[in-house]
Amino acid sequence: MIIREELIKLRNELHKLRSQHVAAKTVVDELRKHDARFQTEKLAAELLKGAETDFRAKLLEFYIKTQDTKPIDGVTIKQVTTVQYDRVAAYKWALDRSITMILGLHAKRKDVDSIVDELYNSATFMTLDVSAFEAATKGGLTGLPTQLVKMPQVNVASDLSIFVDDAADM
């Protein structure tokens, strides 16, 4: 036979479970909102990236036609020197000349003996130290299988609000 105290206990347990369910539902709803906000931010980031890419492409096109390095407020275009080369040819060039300043090692550089041992034992541990190779080229080291090329680089101010008239967009 069911007694009143049991019913009260069951009612209280049901109330507790309902409260926990409401709390869990609230948490789930907040997570869903957060996920929706995350998806919205992710979409906005993708749209921004596409808009930035298009904007930079149009600025480069304008620069090629006009050579104007300050086409609009908030934008500058500079000539930067880049090093162009075939990585395999550069690696072979450095290896043939045993230029260890340009060849880096995968192993941590603990001491000179370990570096020498690795150089002596196997060339497969070596990779081209790209930054050193490019610095050597820019520094004037001759005979490298490289080419210095000047290319336009678009710089857009990180805060464009000081250049934009919001009233003009409406």
Steps between C-alpha positions, in 0.01 A plus 500: 500500500624848412518740785480876495868543595602296196289716273652813649847355449420409137348842438811669640722277287292584191527870582879464538527318165283761329718777642814323382341455157419870478854587604645255246270636228615854585862392468429323169315806369796722596738258327282507189501880507877496548538255211277719284711803595815302425363396160398859432848626596657229285286603203580868563872417511475316167312791343758745637787293363338493156432874509859574607637281221278668239587846633874430486470358148317813380761721670782310324318532169462875559867528597616317187306748286586819691816428707327698778645383833226674704185435299259580785520597868588202716687315226864503394678289244869428541754320287647208691788283390431129501735215432384249241666162463443131462537340844654180367759693298576721801544197726731330249698823458553532878579129539753502212683789664466364855363831617383401844374847587226451245430137583306451821463177694184336626672412829529757778833676494649402835867523419740526208597132518142381453456731200824373343400138567165551330658677204757223465261207548213593274391775268139384540479682835563831329244740363536834334492785750277720288546820701881468495498418129280798416705727728818388323341585166380841617838557666675474165645147505557427132459179307183388674227347282266786586339804352408819686162630389331824602129456552227739614359434847169648610480629857154579633463683831366274774258772614320644199238682708703823498492503120136399447210743502206288618252760373636461144411128501132562571 
